[in-house]
Amino acid sequence: MSIILYYDNACTDLGPTYVVPRELTRNEPLIPHIRPRQTYPELYKLERPVLAPAGSLFIYDLRTIQRGSAMRRIMGRRITHHIIYRRADAPWVGYASWANFGLTDKFQSLLEAATIRQREAFGIPPPGHPYWNAETVAGMATRYPAMDLKPYAERARVPAKLIDIARKRGTHVSLNSPMMRPPGVVR
């Protein structure tokens, strides 16, 4: 679960977070993780700004399609606190783990070539962990198409055909692309 705590009012001219209501995106795959306006204009037509007074919490999960927006007020500010809660048995969730670096081309190549034990060092759960199911195996196959997911799929009783389907569906967006450049957010 992700939380944004607003220390200032979240207004339309202070770079609010935009979200697409979950009831409209239940069937959207988790990949690609970046959906540019020119490729997915229908999603941008559905988005709504999160507007809230200072002291409010915006609570969402990582399946929520959301984005930041531009600061439009001269001398404006938006002070927020970003918090992640996760299950105790999911240490890979958060800002300082493989999920944070897993979007780079180099890290993708590293994970795809790594052994199961090496992936565990980055926080990826081993085969047989409750994390692995049809959805998570398919998600990894989509995001990391050259990774050997057979051990994970077999232990989770996921058909190999699902991996092939997910790999064909996948789209990889390089961090070198303009849409992946840092937005200038200061932590």
Buried (B, 14 or more C-beta within 10 A) or exposed (E): EBBBBBEBBBBEEBBBBBBBEEEEBEEBBBBBBBBBEEEBEEBBEBBEBBBBEEEBEBEBEEEBBBBEBEBEEEEEEBEBEEEEEBEEEBEBBBEEBBBEBBBBEEBBEBBBEBEEEEBBEBBBBBBEBEBBBBBBBBBBBBBBBEBBBEEBBBBBEBEEEBBEBBBEEBEBBEBEEEEBEEEEEEE
